[in-house]
Amino acid sequence: MENIEQIDLLFTDLESKDNTIRYAAFQKLLAETENSVPWVYDKWYILTDKLLSDNSYQRSIGLMLLANLAKSDTENRFANILGQYISFFEDEKFITSRQCIQHVWKIALCNNANKNFIIKQLEISYNENKHLSPHGNLIKQDIISSLYQIYKHTNDTKILTKVNELIDAELDSKMVKTLKKIMNYPAASGRGIRSFPKKVTTGHLYAIPYIVSQHLVL
């Protein structure tokens, strides 16, 4: 675990104009926040301020690090910013919108009321997200994957039912096949659904790539 002086330096480096320095700091902080950290509230307002940035890189950094910090949010401060956080499902930048949707499930795992709100907003976004045209296939994949992650970690069968309803409503057979692949439905042989690993890296969200390096190192 990094000490607070090292954390301070990493947060300073997040503001760097040098892509290499900024991205390296971001990656280290993502790794650091895979587990609970004691400094969550020391940096809370720095990260929430990033959500207001005109720079989409900084918004993305704020969104992803806040999601990782949800497990450390023992005071449930997320309840005060969740509406704002969810609004980035509709960020003007398609990549930032995807990043928000891809990471929001981590927040849902940490508080039941927040979970219910997030599930409802993901369901709404599945049908109404402004990026559905022309990127509906990617947005819908991200939403189904995020919902399924919540189900896998909570065993809430109501979520699985909702996911199945969304998929069954699709008219495009190729899209149905793609969405079912995310959930790893059993093949005709009757094999059971494979459990996904609990720990998710920043590389890929199963079949759907996290949009991290492409966006933060431009």
C-alpha positions in Angstrom: 0.0 0.0 0.0 1.3 3.4 -0.9 1.8 5.9 1.9 -0.1 9.2 1.9 2.9 11.2 0.5 3.0 8.8 -2.4 -0.7 9.1 -2.9 -0.4 12.9 -2.9 2.3 12.7 -5.6 0.1 10.4 -7.7 -2.8 12.8 -7.5 -0.5 15.6 -8.5 0.6 13.6 -11.5 -3.0 13.1 -12.5 -2.9 16.8 -13.5 0.2 16.4 -15.7 0.1 17.5 -19.3 2.4 14.6 -20.0 0.4 11.6 -21.2 2.9 9.1 -19.9 3.1 10.6 -16.4 -0.7 11.1 -16.1 -1.6 7.6 -17.3 1.0 5.9 -15.1 -0.4 7.7 -12.0 -3.9 6.7 -13.0 -3.0 3.1 -13.4 -1.2 3.0 -10.0 -4.3 4.6 -8.3 -6.6 2.1 -10.0 -4.4 -0.7 -8.6 -4.3 0.9 -5.2 -8.0 1.2 -5.0 -8.7 -2.4 -5.9 -8.9 -2.8 -2.1 -10.2 -0.4 0.5 -8.1 2.5 1.3 -8.0 4.8 4.4 -7.5 8.1 2.4 -10.8 8.0 0.5 -12.2 11.2 2.1 -8.9 13.0 1.8 -9.2 12.8 -1.9 -13.0 12.6 -2.3 -13.6 16.3 -3.3 -10.6 16.3 -5.7 -12.3 13.5 -7.6 -15.8 14.8 -7.4 -14.5 18.1 -8.8 -13.1 16.2 -11.7 -16.6 15.3 -12.7 -17.1 19.1 -13.4 -14.1 19.4 -15.6 -14.3 20.5 -19.2 -11.6 18.0 -20.0 -13.1 14.6 -20.7 -9.9 12.9 -19.7 -10.3 14.3 -16.2 -14.0 13.4 -16.0 -13.0 9.8 -16.9 -10.4 9.7 -14.2 -12.8 11.0 -11.7 -15.5 8.5 -12.7 -13.3 5.4 -12.7 -11.5 6.2 -9.5 -14.7 7.1 -7.6 -16.2 3.8 -8.6 -13.2 2.0 -7.3 -13.4 3.9 -4.0 -17.0 2.9 -3.4 -15.9 0.0 -1.3 -14.1 2.5 1.0 -17.0 4.8 1.3 -18.2 3.8 4.7 -20.2 7.0 5.1 -22.1 6.4 1.9 -21.2 9.8 0.4 -22.1 8.3 -2.9 -25.7 8.7 -2.0 -25.2 12.5 -2.4 -23.6 12.3 -5.8 -25.1 9.3 -7.4 -27.6 11.3 -9.5 -24.7 13.3 -10.8 -22.6 10.2 -11.4 -25.4 8.5 -13.3 -25.8 11.6 -15.5 -22.5 10.6 -17.2 -24.2 7.7 -18.8 -25.1 10.6 -21.2 -21.7 12.3 -21.3 -21.1 14.3 -24.5 -18.1 12.0 -25.1 -19.1 8.5 -26.1 -16.0 7.0 -24.6 -16.7 8.7 -21.2 -20.3 7.5 -21.3 -19.1 3.9 -21.8 -16.5 4.2 -19.0 -19.2 5.3 -16.6 -21.5 2.5 -17.5 -18.7 -0.1 -17.4 -17.7 0.9 -13.9 -21.0 1.8 -12.2 -21.7 -1.8 -11.0 -18.8 -1.4 -8.5 -20.8 1.3 -6.7 -24.0 -0.8 -6.7 -22.3 -3.6 -4.7 -21.7 -1.3 -1.7 -25.1 -0.1 -0.8 -28.5 -1.7 -1.4 -30.4 1.6 -2.0 -27.7 2.8 -4.4 -27.9 -0.6 -6.1 -31.6 -0.3 -6.8 -31.2 3.2 -8.2 -28.3 2.2 -10.4 -30.2 -0.9 -11.8 -33.2 1.3 -12.6 -31.0 3.9 -14.4 -29.2 1.2 -16.4 -32.5 -0.1 -17.5 -33.6 3.3 -18.6 -30.3 4.0 -20.4 -30.6 0.7 -22.3 -33.6 2.1 -24.1 -33.0 5.9 -24.0 -29.2 6.6 -24.0 -28.4 9.4 -26.4 -25.5 7.3 -27.8 -27.8 4.5 -28.9 -27.5 5.8 -32.5 -25.1 5.0 -33.9 -23.4 3.1 -31.0 -26.3 1.2 -29.6 -24.6 -2.2 -29.8 -21.7 -1.1 -27.6 -23.8 0.8 -25.1 -26.2 -2.1 -24.7 -23.3 -4.5 -24.3 -21.9 -2.3 -21.5 -25.2 -2.1 -19.8 -26.0 -5.8 -19.9 -22.5 -6.6 -18.6 -22.8 -4.1 -15.8 -26.2 -5.5 -14.7 -24.9 -9.0 -14.9 -21.9 -8.1 -12.8 -24.3 -6.9 -10.1 -26.3 -10.1 -10.3 -23.1 -12.3 -10.1 -21.9 -10.5 -7.0 -25.3 -10.3 -5.2 -27.2 -13.4 -6.5 -30.2 -11.1 -6.8 -32.3 -13.2 -9.3 -34.6 -10.2 -10.0 -31.6 -8.6 -11.8 -31.1 -11.7 -13.9 -34.8 -11.7 -14.8 -34.5 -8.0 -15.9 -31.5 -8.8 -18.0 -33.3 -11.6 -19.7 -36.3 -9.4 -20.4 -34.0 -6.7 -22.0 -32.4 -9.3 -24.2 -35.6 -11.0 -25.2 -37.0 -7.7 -26.4 -34.2 -7.4 -28.9 -35.3 -7.9 -32.5 -31.9 -8.3 -34.0 -30.8 -12.0 -33.7 -27.1 -11.1 -33.9 -27.5 -8.6 -31.1 -29.3 -11.3 -29.0 -26.4 -13.7 -29.6 -23.9 -11.0 -28.6 -25.6 -10.1 -25.4 -26.1 -13.7 -24.4 -22.4 -14.3 -25.0 -21.7 -11.6 -22.4 -23.7 -13.6 -19.9 -22.0 -16.8 -21.1 -25.2 -18.7 -21.5 -24.7 -22.5 -21.8 -24.3 -24.0 -25.2 -26.6 -26.7 -26.5 -24.6 -29.3 -24.6 -26.3 -28.1 -21.4 -23.2 -26.9 -19.6 -23.9 -24.5 -16.7 -23.2 -20.8 -16.7 -19.6 -20.2 -15.8 -19.0 -17.9 -12.9 -17.0 -14.8 -13.7 -14.0 -14.0 -11.5 -14.7 -11.7 -8.6 -11.7 -9.4 -9.3 -11.9 -7.4 -12.5 -8.8 -5.9 -14.0 -8.6 -2.7 -16.0 -7.8 -4.7 -19.1 -11.0 -6.1 -20.3 -14.5 -6.5 -19.0 -14.9 -10.0 -20.2 -16.0 -9.6 -23.9 -16.1 -5.8 -23.7 -12.9 -3.8 -23.5 -12.6 -1.1 -20.9 -11.9 2.1 -22.7 -9.0 3.4 -20.6 -5.7 3.8 -22.4 -7.2 4.9 -25.7 -8.9 7.8 -24.0 -6.4 9.0 -21.4 -3.3 8.9 -23.5 -4.4 10.9 -26.5 
